[in-house]
Amino acid sequence: MPDPVAELKDLLAKNCRIQKVQPAVFASDAEVNIVMVTLLCPDGATHVIKAYREQAQALREFVRTKT
């Protein structure tokens, strides 16, 4: 299973921008089972990163520190 945080870091390094995080990072700090991050890249491509359980928590924390 690929590391969603590493995938997000890679896309951010390519100047992609976070467009949406579901559920919203600041809307709830409750434990979540799934997180989806939508990114828009300079070439017009859209990427969606999905993370489950422990990886979802790590991804939310990474996004929280980046925004």
Secondary structure, DSSP 4 states (H G I P E B T S, - for coil): ---HHHHHHHHHHTT-EEEEEES-TTT--S--SEEEEEEE-TTS-EEEEEEEHHHHHHHHHHHHHH-
